[in-house]
Amino acid sequence: MLTVDDVLEQVGEFGWFQKQAFLILCLFSAAFAPIYVGIVFLAFTPDHRCRSPGVAELSRRCGWSLAEELNYTVPGPGPEGQCLRYAVDWNQSALSCLDPLAGLAANGSPLPLGPCDQGWVYDTPGSSIVTEFNLVCDDSWKVDLFQSCVNLGFFLGSLGVGYIADRFGRKVCLFTSTLISAVLGVLTAVAPDYTSLLLFRLLQGLVSKGNWTAGYTLITEFVGLGYRRTVAILFQMAFTVGLVLLSGLAYVLPHWRWLQLAVSLPVFLLLFCYWFVPESPRWLLSQKRNTQAVKIMDHIAQKNGKLPPADLKMLSLEEDVAERLSPSFTDLFRTPKLRKYTFILMYLWFTSSVVYQGLIMHVGATGGNLYLDFLYSALVEFPASFIILVTVDRFGRRYPLAMSNLAAGLACFIMIFIPHDLSWLNIAVACVGRMGITIVFQMVCLVNAELFPTFIRNLGMMVCSSLCDLGGVLTPFLVFRLMEVWHGSPLVLFAALGLVAGGMTLLLPETKGVTLPETIEDAENLQRKAKPKENKIYLQVQTSELSAQAPERDASQGTTWQK
């Protein structure tokens, strides 16, 4: 029987049609980046202090500089000066300009302090949800909840949107979720209060990860076997392009509502791509819609300037007997080695999400220049993708994955001891850690697909990668709450997670050149070398199953999120 891969070998595995579709779908990957890590700019917390009525007028009357005003009227640096104020009536005319508090303290006793019941003053030319809704001091945890909501949406929506993609098609899922995500992005920009902001953020998370995944699935199903892994990695690199563009937009638009509109409104333009991206012929064949699949393959041949095969109407979907087995959640833990693989992969997914998002948030909260620091750490994701392309077939999966985890963990450990005033060194080491965890993020999905038997491969990917979203829910609380204890506390956690992940990776078998397991017995004995025909099955199954994940950052996620 003639398969899609057989036809692509004749009409072009990566011709003009695939290149056009790839560039279009990369726009969807880039658009996912502001959703995944936009919190860095949407919810930055500037230096702040309690608003005290009369202080501004007294400062003008006395001709104080900002430093003098802070010295005379703020209790001190750190949380005390940010969340408490002197319980003093600054409108008193008897206050001196030289030392206004000198005559107010009886017998040298300290002045009473009170809460910031008049609001706060923020030292920033722009705005964020923090400055608009006063998410500081006792309400600072609401910033964590803002980001956790989108990750919770990823977690809850991955199953529903994945079902829509399998039931109604990749194209329908891609453009429907794009429209919904764009609308919710605009609603987020005009949200009147914090509660509605959370609701729109949660709903956007429900659809946006599936949007990225649908695009990932489409492009990997359009190209031939020899290009799938490269295209999949480059699609995730488009997520990095989105990160770079985000830093530039945030610099130009320092007000969060305008920034949110700037990253949401262009997404509506992607809907015009509907007429340039056809449905996946593989999905159409799986739905017994062979006539439509043949038309699309004929269209691909014309776009690539090739003649379709004479027997194109005999196009069919290669079926695997193993796929007809009924998967069960318990199969993931049925045998000793499968249990080991499942637990290790769950931990690797969790770690990659926590360290990836955690490093972004930590650098954003402690760096010197928010925009440049974010840009530098985003740029290192480009060499990370190239490293994967160069090493994955030369050195295998296990050792590059382990070394990348160790590099990320070691970088976080070193950052603990870098003085705060050496910000350039802190950013340089953080970039090394970011590069390492980016490699982990992109490679773990590949390893995940290669370790499980065919009939539970998609289930294994779904269950293990769900820990990535769970990690994203917890990360904001881990980063910002631990930083209240000590600014280096999150780095201690990241270092431990990364170093342990590096060691646990070595407990997994090497899957380079090994036949993709079809049964549980095969998974228990991953030592056979792949035969030529099995190589073809390996690539085909691998990519179709990879579509179940998001860049979570992946994505994705990047994208998304992979990412």
C-alpha positions in Angstrom: 0.0 0.0 0.0 1.1 3.6 -0.7 1.7 5.6 2.4 2.1 9.3 3.0 5.8 8.8 3.5 6.1 7.0 0.2 4.4 9.9 -1.6 6.6 12.5 0.2 9.7 10.6 -1.0 8.6 11.3 -4.6 7.0 14.8 -4.3 9.5 16.2 -1.8 10.0 15.7 1.9 10.9 19.4 2.5 10.0 21.3 -0.7 8.4 24.7 -1.3 5.1 23.6 0.3 6.7 22.4 3.5 8.9 25.4 3.8 6.0 27.8 3.5 3.9 25.8 6.0 6.9 25.7 8.4 7.4 29.5 8.3 3.7 30.1 8.9 3.4 27.6 11.7 6.6 29.1 13.3 4.5 32.3 13.8 2.2 30.3 16.1 5.1 29.0 18.1 6.6 32.5 18.5 3.2 33.8 19.6 3.1 31.3 22.5 6.2 32.9 24.2 4.4 35.9 25.8 1.8 33.6 27.3 4.4 31.2 28.8 6.8 33.7 30.4 5.1 37.1 30.0 4.8 37.4 33.8 8.4 38.7 33.8 7.2 42.0 32.2 3.5 41.9 33.1 4.0 41.5 36.8 7.4 43.0 37.6 7.7 44.4 41.1 9.6 47.7 41.2 11.1 49.4 44.3 8.2 50.7 46.4 7.4 52.4 49.7 4.3 53.4 51.7 2.4 56.4 50.5 2.4 58.9 53.4 0.1 62.0 53.0 2.1 65.2 53.3 5.6 63.7 52.6 5.6 64.9 48.9 4.7 68.5 50.0 7.3 68.5 52.8 9.9 67.2 50.4 9.1 70.1 47.9 9.2 72.7 50.7 12.5 71.5 52.0 14.0 70.9 48.6 15.0 67.3 49.4 16.5 64.9 46.9 14.8 61.5 46.5 17.6 59.9 48.6 17.1 62.5 51.4 13.3 62.0 51.3 13.7 58.2 51.7 16.3 58.7 54.5 14.0 61.0 56.5 10.6 59.4 55.9 11.0 55.6 55.3 11.7 53.3 58.2 14.5 51.4 56.5 15.5 49.3 53.5 13.9 45.9 52.7 10.5 44.7 53.7 10.2 47.1 56.7 10.6 50.1 54.5 8.3 48.7 51.7 5.4 47.5 53.9 5.5 49.8 57.0 5.5 53.5 57.5 6.0 55.9 60.4 2.7 56.7 62.1 3.4 60.4 61.8 1.3 63.3 60.6 3.6 64.8 57.9 1.3 67.8 57.5 2.5 69.3 60.8 4.0 72.7 60.1 6.5 72.3 63.0 8.5 69.6 61.3 12.1 70.6 60.6 13.7 70.1 57.2 17.0 69.0 58.7 15.8 66.2 60.9 11.9 66.1 60.9 11.7 63.1 63.2 14.0 64.3 65.9 11.4 66.0 68.1 8.7 63.4 67.7 10.4 60.5 69.5 10.0 60.7 73.3 13.1 59.8 75.3 14.8 58.5 72.2 12.3 55.7 71.8 11.6 54.4 68.3 8.6 55.9 66.5 5.6 53.7 66.1 5.1 52.0 62.7 1.8 51.4 60.9 0.6 49.6 57.8 0.5 51.2 54.3 -3.2 52.0 54.5 -2.8 54.9 52.0 -1.3 52.7 49.3 2.2 52.7 47.8 4.5 54.8 45.7 6.4 52.9 43.0 9.7 53.9 41.5 9.1 53.0 37.9 8.2 55.0 34.7 5.9 52.1 33.6 3.3 49.9 35.2 2.5 46.3 35.9 -0.3 44.4 37.4 1.7 44.7 40.7 1.6 48.5 40.6 -2.0 48.8 39.4 -3.6 46.3 41.8 -1.0 46.8 44.7 0.1 43.2 44.7 2.9 43.8 47.3 3.5 43.0 51.0 0.6 40.9 52.3 -0.8 40.5 48.7 2.4 39.6 47.0 1.3 36.0 46.7 -1.3 37.0 44.2 1.5 37.5 41.7 2.4 33.9 42.1 -1.2 32.9 41.6 -1.4 35.0 38.4 1.3 32.8 36.7 0.1 29.6 38.4 -3.3 30.1 36.8 -1.9 29.9 33.2 0.1 26.8 34.1 -3.0 25.2 35.7 -4.8 26.0 32.4 -2.0 24.2 30.5 -2.5 21.2 32.8 -6.3 21.0 32.5 -6.4 22.0 28.9 -3.9 19.5 27.5 -6.3 16.7 27.6 -9.3 18.5 26.2 -7.5 20.3 23.4 -5.6 17.2 22.5 -8.9 15.3 22.2 -10.2 18.1 19.9 -7.1 17.8 17.7 -7.6 14.0 17.4 -11.4 14.2 17.0 -11.9 17.2 14.7 -8.5 17.7 13.1 -5.3 19.6 13.7 -6.3 22.5 11.5 -9.6 23.1 13.3 -7.9 22.8 16.7 -5.1 25.2 15.7 -7.2 28.0 14.4 -10.1 27.7 16.9 -7.7 27.8 19.8 -5.8 30.7 18.2 -9.0 32.8 18.0 -10.0 32.0 21.5 -6.5 32.7 22.9 -6.3 36.1 21.0 -9.7 37.1 22.4 -8.7 36.2 25.9 -5.4 38.0 25.5 -7.3 41.2 24.7 -9.7 40.7 27.5 -6.7 40.3 29.9 -5.4 43.7 28.7 -8.7 45.4 29.6 -9.5 43.4 32.7 -11.1 45.8 35.3 -10.0 43.9 38.4 -7.7 41.2 39.7 -10.3 38.5 39.8 -11.3 38.9 36.1 -7.6 39.0 35.3 -7.1 35.6 36.9 -10.1 34.1 35.0 -9.0 35.3 31.6 -5.4 34.1 32.3 -6.7 30.6 33.3 -8.9 30.3 30.2 -6.1 31.4 28.0 -3.9 28.7 29.5 -6.6 26.1 28.7 -6.4 26.7 25.0 -2.9 28.1 24.3 -0.8 25.0 25.0 -3.0 23.0 22.7 -2.6 25.7 20.1 1.2 25.3 20.2 0.9 21.5 20.2 -1.4 21.5 17.2 1.1 23.5 15.2 3.9 21.2 16.3 1.9 18.2 15.1 1.0 19.7 11.8 4.5 20.6 10.7 5.9 17.3 11.7 3.2 15.5 9.8 3.8 17.6 6.6 7.4 16.7 6.2 9.2 13.5 5.3 10.9 11.2 7.7 14.4 12.6 7.2 13.4 16.1 8.3 11.0 15.5 11.2 13.4 15.8 14.1 15.2 18.8 12.6 11.9 20.6 11.9 10.6 19.8 15.3 13.6 21.3 17.0 13.5 24.4 14.7 9.8 24.8 15.5 10.7 25.0 19.2 13.5 27.5 18.2 10.7 29.8 16.9 9.5 30.0 20.5 12.9 31.5 21.3 12.4 34.1 18.6 9.2 35.0 20.4 11.2 35.5 23.6 13.6 37.8 21.9 10.8 39.9 20.4 9.0 40.0 23.7 12.0 41.7 25.4 12.1 44.3 22.7 8.3 45.0 22.9 8.4 45.2 26.7 11.2 47.8 26.5 9.3 50.0 24.0 6.0 49.5 25.9 6.7 49.6 29.7 3.0 49.7 30.6 1.5 46.3 31.0 -1.9 46.8 29.4 -0.3 48.2 26.2 2.2 45.4 26.2 -0.5 42.8 26.6 -2.4 44.3 23.7 0.7 44.4 21.5 1.3 40.7 21.9 -2.4 39.8 21.6 -3.7 41.8 18.6 -1.3 40.5 16.0 -2.4 37.0 16.8 -5.7 37.8 15.0 -3.7 38.2 11.8 -2.6 34.5 12.1 -6.2 33.6 11.3 -5.7 34.6 7.7 -3.2 31.8 7.4 -6.3 29.4 7.5 -6.3 29.4 3.7 -2.6 28.6 3.4 -2.4 25.7 5.8 -4.3 22.5 4.8 -5.4 19.7 7.1 -2.9 17.0 8.0 -3.3 14.2 5.3 -2.2 11.6 8.0 -5.1 12.7 10.2 -7.5 12.6 7.3 -6.4 9.0 6.5 -6.9 8.0 10.1 -10.5 9.3 9.8 -11.1 7.4 6.5 -11.3 10.6 4.6 -9.1 9.3 1.8 -10.4 11.5 -1.0 -9.5 14.7 0.9 -6.1 13.3 1.8 -5.4 12.5 -1.9 -6.3 16.1 -2.9 -3.9 17.5 -0.3 -1.1 15.3 -1.4 -1.7 16.3 -5.0 -1.6 19.9 -3.9 1.7 19.4 -2.1 3.1 17.8 -5.3 2.1 20.8 -7.4 3.5 23.3 -4.9 6.8 21.4 -4.9 6.9 21.3 -8.7 6.7 17.5 -8.8 4.4 15.0 -10.4 2.4 12.9 -8.0 2.7 9.1 -8.2 0.3 7.4 -10.6 -1.2 5.3 -7.9 -1.8 8.2 -5.5 -5.5 7.2 -5.2 -4.3 4.0 -3.4 -3.0 6.2 -0.5 -3.6 4.6 2.8 -2.5 4.8 6.4 0.0 2.2 7.7 -1.5 0.6 10.7 0.4 -1.2 13.4 -1.2 -4.1 15.1 0.2 -3.0 18.4 -1.8 0.2 18.3 -5.0 -1.8 18.7 -4.0 -2.9 22.2 -6.0 -1.1 24.9 -3.7 1.1 27.0 -4.1 1.4 30.7 -2.6 3.7 33.3 -1.4 0.7 35.3 0.6 -0.5 32.3 3.1 2.4 33.0 3.9 0.7 36.3 3.4 -3.0 35.4 7.0 -4.1 35.2 10.1 -3.1 37.2 11.8 -1.3 34.3 8.7 0.5 33.2 8.1 1.7 36.7 11.7 3.0 36.8 11.3 4.8 33.4 8.0 6.3 34.4 9.2 7.7 37.7 12.5 9.0 36.3 10.8 10.7 33.4 8.1 12.3 35.6 10.9 13.7 37.7 12.8 15.0 34.6 9.7 16.7 33.3 9.0 18.3 36.7 12.6 19.5 37.1 12.9 20.9 33.6 9.8 23.1 34.1 10.7 24.3 37.6 14.3 25.1 36.7 13.5 26.7 33.3 10.7 28.9 34.5 12.4 29.4 37.9 15.6 30.8 36.3 13.6 33.2 34.2 11.7 34.5 37.2 14.7 34.7 39.4 16.8 36.6 36.9 13.9 38.9 36.3 13.5 39.6 40.1 17.2 40.0 40.9 18.9 41.2 37.7 20.1 44.7 37.1 18.4 45.5 33.8 15.2 43.5 33.4 15.1 43.8 29.6 18.8 43.1 28.8 19.0 40.2 31.3 15.9 38.6 29.8 17.3 39.1 26.2 20.7 37.6 27.0 19.2 34.5 28.7 16.8 34.1 25.7 19.6 34.3 23.1 21.4 31.2 24.6 18.5 29.0 23.6 19.6 29.3 20.0 23.0 27.5 20.5 21.1 25.0 22.7 19.0 23.9 19.8 22.0 23.6 17.5 23.8 21.6 20.2 20.9 19.1 20.1 21.0 18.9 16.3 24.7 18.1 16.4 25.0 15.8 19.3 21.8 13.7 19.4 22.8 11.3 16.7 26.5 11.3 17.4 26.6 10.9 21.2 23.2 9.5 21.9 20.6 10.7 24.3 21.5 9.7 27.8 24.9 11.4 28.3 24.0 14.8 26.6 20.8 14.8 28.7 22.6 14.0 31.9 25.4 16.5 31.3 22.8 19.2 30.5 21.0 18.6 33.8 24.3 18.7 35.7 25.3 21.9 33.9 22.0 23.5 34.8 22.3 22.4 38.4 25.9 23.4 38.8 25.2 26.8 37.3 22.5 27.4 39.9 24.8 26.2 42.6 27.6 28.7 41.5 25.1 31.6 41.4 24.5 31.2 45.1 28.0 32.5 45.8 28.1 35.3 43.3 27.9 38.7 45.0 24.9 40.8 44.1 27.1 43.6 42.7 28.6 41.3 40.1 25.5 41.2 38.0 27.3 40.5 34.8 28.8 37.4 36.2 25.5 36.3 37.6 23.8 36.7 34.2 26.6 34.9 32.5 26.3 31.9 34.8 22.5 32.0 34.6 22.8 31.9 30.8 24.8 28.7 31.1 22.1 27.2 33.3 19.4 28.4 30.9 21.2 26.7 28.0 21.5 23.5 29.9 17.9 23.3 30.9 16.7 24.3 27.4 18.6 21.2 26.1 16.9 19.1 28.7 13.5 20.4 27.9 13.8 19.6 24.2 15.5 16.2 24.7 13.3 14.7 27.4 10.3 14.5 25.1 12.5 12.6 22.6 13.6 10.1 25.2 10.1 9.8 26.6 8.8 8.7 23.2 11.6 6.1 22.8 11.2 4.3 26.1 7.6 3.3 26.2 5.9 0.6 24.1 3.8 1.7 21.1 0.4 1.1 22.6 1.1 3.2 25.8 3.5 5.7 24.2 1.0 8.5 23.9 -0.3 7.7 27.4 3.2 7.7 28.8 4.0 11.0 27.2 0.8 12.6 28.5 1.2 11.3 32.1 4.9 12.2 32.4 4.7 15.6 30.7 1.7 16.5 33.0 4.4 16.9 35.7 5.8 19.7 33.6 2.6 21.7 34.0 2.4 20.8 37.7 5.9 22.2 38.1 4.8 25.4 36.4 1.9 25.8 38.9 4.3 25.5 41.8 7.3 27.4 40.4 6.1 31.0 41.1 5.4 30.2 44.7 8.7 28.4 45.1 10.6 31.4 43.6 9.0 34.4 45.1 8.2 33.0 48.5 11.6 31.5 49.0 13.2 34.8 48.0 11.5 36.4 50.9 13.5 34.1 53.2 16.8 34.6 51.3 17.4 35.7 47.7 19.5 32.6 47.0 17.0 30.0 48.4 15.4 29.2 45.1 18.9 28.6 43.6 19.6 26.0 46.3 16.4 24.2 45.2 17.2 24.5 41.5 20.7 23.2 42.0 19.5 20.2 44.0 16.8 19.4 41.4 19.2 19.7 38.5 22.1 17.7 40.0 19.7 14.9 41.1 18.2 14.8 37.6 21.6 14.5 36.1 22.3 11.4 38.2 18.9 9.9 37.6 19.2 10.3 33.9 22.2 7.9 33.9 19.8 5.2 35.2 17.9 5.3 31.9 19.1 3.1 29.0 20.6 4.6 25.8 18.1 4.6 23.0 20.3 5.6 20.1 20.1 3.0 17.4 17.7 0.8 19.5 14.5 -0.6 18.0 11.5 1.3 19.3 9.7 -1.0 21.7 6.4 -2.4 20.5 5.4 -4.4 23.6 6.1 -4.3 27.3 8.5 -7.2 26.8 10.5 -5.1 24.3 10.6 -2.2 26.7 12.1 -4.5 29.3 14.9 -5.5 26.9 15.9 -2.3 25.1 19.2 -3.6 23.6 18.4 -4.7 20.0 19.8 -2.6 17.2 17.3 -1.1 14.8 16.9 -2.7 11.3 16.5 -0.5 8.3 12.7 -1.0 8.1 12.4 -0.5 11.9 14.3 2.8 11.4 11.4 4.1 9.3 8.8 3.0 11.9 10.9 4.5 14.6 10.9 8.0 13.1 7.3 7.8 12.1 6.0 6.7 15.5 8.4 9.0 17.4 7.2 12.2 15.8 3.5 11.4 16.0 3.8 10.7 19.7 5.9 13.8 20.3 2.9 15.9 19.2 1.3 15.0 22.6 3.7 17.3 24.4 4.0 21.1 24.6 7.1 23.2 24.9 6.8 23.8 28.2 9.0 24.9 27.8 8.2 23.7 26.5 7.9 24.5 25.7 5.8 25.2 24.6 6.5 26.0 24.4 8.3 27.7 24.3 7.7 27.1 22.5 4.6 27.9 24.4 7.0 27.2 26.1 8.1 25.1 24.0 7.8 28.1 24.6 
